[in-house]
Amino acid sequence: MNRTYSPVSIIGAPTDVGAGDRGGRLGPEALRIAGLGEALQARGIEVVDRGNLEGPRNPWQPPVDGYRHLAEVTEWNRLAMDAVYAELASGRMPILLGGDHCLGVGSVTAAARHCRETGKTLRLLWLDAHADFNTSDVTPSGNLHGMPVACLCGLGPRELTHLGGDAPAILPSMVRQIGIRSVDEGEKRLVRQHGLDVYDMRYIDEVGMKQVMEEALAGMDDNTHLHVSFDVDFLDPGIAPGVGTTVPGGPNYREAQLVMEMISDTGRMASLDIMELNPLLDRDNMTALVAIDLVESLFGKSTLMRG
C-alpha cells in the first residue's frame, strides 16, 4: 500500500514536570539519538526537527490543593499547544516528543482547535497502560500526567480545562483508549460516569487485538483527523522497560505492531504524541528503538510483504 504523508515536524518537549519520576525530560533526545528523524526520512517523508520547546524547570515540590506543579504544567502545555497548532495550521503533521503525558492536554487541545476551524471530526486514540482520568479528588499522587484525558474532557483545574479558551476541549465520545490495565478506584467511577470507550487488556485478551482495533477505528471517514497519543508504557515492560510507570501484562511486540499497522492502514493519522520515555530507566536505549520501530509502522512500514 503506497501512501504519501504530510511533511512531518518533530517537536521536543523535554519535561517531567507532570510525572512522579525524574528523567522523562531526556526522552526527546533519546528518540532522536535512536534515529527517529532518519527512520521517517528513509520512508520518503519530509522531516523537519523544530528542536526543543523551552519551559520552566521541574521544581520537584509536593502537591498543592491536589496538584503537583500546576503552574509549570500549564506553561509547558501552553507551549506544546501553540507549537502543535502552528504545524497543523501550516499543513504539516506534528510529532510531539515527551516528556511526560501531561503534555497531551496541549497537543490534543491544539488538534481540537484545528478540527473546529477546518470542519474536521477529531478521533483521539490513547495508547496507554493508564486511563489518565484522575482528578484532584481521586488522585493518589497529585501527578498531572495521570489527569490529561480528564482535563481535556473538562474535569480538572481551570488552567488546563480552559487551556484553549473553551471547555471541554473534546468530548468523551471522541476518545478510544487501548491497552488500559491500571486504573485507580475513584478513576474507574469517573471513567464509567463519563462513558469513556476503554479497551482494556482483559477485553484485548478475550477478543484479540485485531477486533479491538477494528472497533476503535470504526466510523472514521475522509473528514476524520486521527490524533494518536502513544504513551510508551502502553507496551509490556518486557519490551519497553524505559518508563517510570511500568505495568506488567501489556501488548507484546507483535500486538503493538498490529495496532500501528492498522492505524496506518486508515490513512487518517494527522498528529502524534510519543510520551513517557525515560532513558534513565531504560536498557541500552531499547525502549526508544522499539518506539521508533513502531512509529515506522505508523508511517507504512509492514512487518509482512505489504510495505
C-alpha positions in Angstrom: 0.0 0.0 0.0 1.8 3.2 -1.2 0.7 6.4 0.5 2.1 9.9 0.6 2.3 11.5 4.0 2.2 15.1 5.0 5.5 16.7 5.8 6.4 16.0 9.5 7.6 18.4 12.1 9.3 16.9 15.2 8.9 19.0 18.4 10.7 18.1 21.6 9.1 18.9 25.0 11.8 17.9 27.5 10.0 18.0 30.8 9.0 15.5 33.5 7.1 18.2 35.4 3.9 16.2 35.5 5.4 12.9 36.4 6.4 11.1 39.6 9.9 10.2 38.4 12.7 12.3 37.0 14.2 11.5 33.7 11.3 11.9 31.2 12.8 15.3 30.1 15.6 13.3 28.4 13.1 11.4 26.3 13.2 13.6 23.2 16.9 13.3 22.9 16.8 9.5 23.4 14.3 9.3 20.5 16.5 11.5 18.3 19.6 9.5 19.1 17.8 6.3 18.3 17.2 7.7 14.8 13.5 8.9 14.7 14.1 11.5 12.1 16.3 9.4 9.9 13.8 6.5 10.1 11.0 8.6 8.8 13.2 10.2 6.1 14.1 6.7 4.9 10.4 6.2 4.2 10.4 9.2 1.9 8.8 11.6 4.4 9.9 15.2 4.6 11.0 15.8 8.2 11.9 19.0 9.9 13.1 18.9 13.5 12.0 22.1 15.3 14.2 21.4 18.2 13.0 21.6 21.8 10.5 23.9 23.5 11.9 25.8 26.4 9.8 25.9 29.5 10.1 26.0 33.3 12.3 23.6 35.2 10.7 20.8 37.4 10.6 22.3 40.9 10.0 18.8 42.5 7.5 20.0 45.1 4.7 18.2 46.8 1.1 18.7 45.7 -0.8 21.9 46.4 -4.6 21.6 46.5 -4.3 18.1 44.9 -2.0 19.1 42.0 1.8 18.9 41.7 3.4 21.7 39.7 0.2 23.1 38.2 1.8 26.4 37.1 4.7 24.7 35.4 2.5 22.0 33.8 0.2 24.8 32.5 3.1 26.6 30.9 4.5 23.5 29.2 1.1 22.7 27.8 0.6 26.2 26.5 4.0 25.9 24.7 3.0 22.5 23.3 -0.4 23.6 22.3 1.0 26.6 20.4 3.7 24.6 18.7 1.4 21.8 17.6 -1.3 24.1 16.4 1.3 26.1 14.3 2.4 23.0 12.5 -1.2 21.8 11.8 -2.2 25.3 10.6 0.7 25.2 8.1 -0.4 21.8 6.7 2.3 19.7 8.5 2.0 16.7 10.8 3.3 17.4 14.3 5.1 14.7 16.3 5.4 15.9 19.9 8.2 14.1 21.8 7.7 13.9 25.6 8.4 14.4 28.3 5.5 13.1 30.4 1.9 12.6 29.3 0.6 15.7 30.9 1.6 17.3 27.6 -1.3 15.5 25.9 -3.5 18.3 27.2 -1.7 20.8 25.0 -1.3 18.7 21.9 -4.9 17.4 21.8 -6.3 20.9 22.6 -4.4 22.1 19.5 -5.7 19.3 17.4 -9.3 20.0 18.6 -8.9 23.7 17.7 -7.6 22.8 14.3 -10.5 20.5 13.7 -13.1 23.1 14.7 -11.5 25.6 12.3 -11.3 23.2 9.4 -14.6 21.3 10.0 -12.8 18.0 10.7 -14.0 15.4 13.2 -11.4 14.6 15.8 -10.8 11.0 16.9 -8.3 10.5 19.8 -6.6 7.2 20.1 -5.0 7.0 23.6 -2.4 4.1 23.7 -1.6 3.7 27.4 -1.5 1.4 30.4 -3.4 4.1 32.3 -6.8 5.8 31.7 -5.3 9.2 32.8 -8.7 10.2 34.0 -7.8 11.2 37.5 -8.9 14.5 39.2 -7.6 16.2 42.4 -10.4 14.5 44.3 -9.4 10.9 43.4 -5.6 11.1 42.5 -3.4 9.2 44.9 -0.3 11.3 43.9 -1.3 14.7 42.5 0.9 14.0 39.5 -0.8 15.7 36.5 0.4 13.1 34.0 -2.4 11.0 35.4 -5.0 13.6 34.5 -4.8 14.8 30.9 -7.8 12.9 29.5 -9.9 14.2 32.3 -8.7 17.8 31.8 -9.4 17.5 28.0 -13.0 16.4 28.9 -13.5 19.4 31.2 -12.6 17.8 34.5 -9.8 19.4 36.4 -8.1 22.8 37.1 -9.4 25.7 35.0 -5.9 26.5 33.9 -5.8 23.2 31.9 -9.5 22.6 31.1 -9.6 26.0 29.5 -6.2 25.9 28.0 -7.6 26.6 24.5 -10.1 29.2 25.8 -13.2 27.0 26.0 -14.0 23.8 27.8 -14.3 21.0 27.3 -11.7 20.7 24.5 -13.1 17.3 23.5 -16.0 15.0 24.3 -15.5 11.6 25.8 -17.2 10.2 22.7 -14.1 11.2 20.7 -11.7 9.0 22.8 -10.7 5.4 22.3 -8.3 4.0 24.9 -6.3 0.9 24.1 -4.2 -1.3 26.4 -5.5 0.0 29.8 -4.6 -2.1 32.8 -4.0 0.3 35.7 -7.0 2.5 36.8 -7.3 3.9 40.3 -10.6 3.2 42.2 -12.0 6.7 42.1 -10.9 7.0 38.5 -12.9 3.9 37.5 -16.0 5.6 38.7 -15.3 8.7 36.7 -14.5 6.7 33.6 -17.8 4.9 33.8 -19.7 8.0 34.6 -18.4 9.8 31.5 -18.8 6.8 29.2 -15.1 6.6 28.1 -14.6 4.0 25.4 -11.9 1.8 27.1 -10.4 -1.4 25.5 -8.6 -2.8 28.5 -6.2 -5.8 28.4 -8.9 -8.2 29.6 -11.0 -7.3 26.5 -8.0 -7.5 24.3 -7.2 -11.0 25.6 -10.8 -12.0 25.1 -11.4 -10.8 21.5 -7.9 -10.2 20.1 -6.2 -7.0 19.1 -7.5 -7.1 15.5 -11.1 -6.9 16.6 -10.2 -4.2 19.2 -8.6 -2.0 16.6 -11.4 -2.6 14.1 -13.9 -1.3 16.8 -11.7 1.6 17.9 -11.1 2.8 14.4 -14.7 2.2 13.1 -16.7 5.1 11.8 -13.9 7.2 10.5 -14.0 8.8 7.1 -12.2 11.3 4.9 -13.2 14.1 7.3 -11.6 12.4 10.3 -8.5 13.8 12.0 -6.9 11.0 14.0 -4.7 12.1 16.8 -2.6 9.2 18.2 -1.2 9.7 21.7 1.3 7.0 22.3 2.5 6.5 25.9 5.4 4.1 25.8 4.1 2.4 29.0 1.3 1.1 26.7 3.8 -1.6 25.8 4.6 -4.6 28.0 7.7 -3.7 30.2 9.4 -6.8 28.8 9.9 -5.0 25.5 9.8 -1.4 26.9 11.4 -1.0 30.3 12.3 2.6 30.0 9.2 4.2 31.6 8.5 5.4 35.2 5.1 3.7 35.4 5.6 0.2 34.1 2.6 -2.1 34.4 3.0 -5.8 33.6 0.7 -7.5 31.1 0.7 -5.0 28.2 0.7 -5.6 24.5 3.6 -7.6 23.2 5.7 -6.6 20.2 3.5 -8.3 17.6 0.3 -6.9 19.1 1.8 -3.4 19.2 2.9 -3.8 15.5 -0.6 -4.8 14.6 -2.0 -1.7 16.3 0.3 0.6 14.4 -0.2 -1.1 11.1 -4.0 -0.9 11.4 -3.7 2.8 12.3 -1.5 3.3 9.2 -4.0 1.4 7.0 -6.7 4.0 7.8 -4.6 6.8 6.3 -6.2 9.2 8.9 -3.4 9.9 11.4 -2.7 13.6 11.3 -0.9 14.2 14.6 1.1 12.1 17.0 2.5 12.2 20.6 5.3 9.9 21.8 5.3 10.2 25.6 6.9 9.0 28.9 10.1 7.5 27.5 12.6 7.7 30.4 16.1 6.8 29.3 17.4 6.8 32.8 15.2 3.7 33.4 16.0 2.1 30.0 18.5 -0.6 29.0 20.7 0.4 26.1 18.0 2.7 24.7 16.0 -0.4 23.8 12.7 1.3 24.6 13.5 4.2 22.3 14.4 1.8 19.5 11.2 -0.2 19.9 9.2 3.0 19.9 10.8 4.1 16.7 10.2 0.7 15.1 6.5 1.1 16.0 6.4 4.7 14.7 7.8 3.4 11.4 4.8 1.1 11.2 2.5 4.1 11.8 4.0 5.5 8.7 3.5 2.5 6.5 6.3 0.0 7.2 4.9 -3.5 7.4 6.5 -6.5 9.1 5.0 -8.6 6.2 5.4 -8.1 2.5 2.8 -5.3 2.2 5.1 -2.4 2.5 
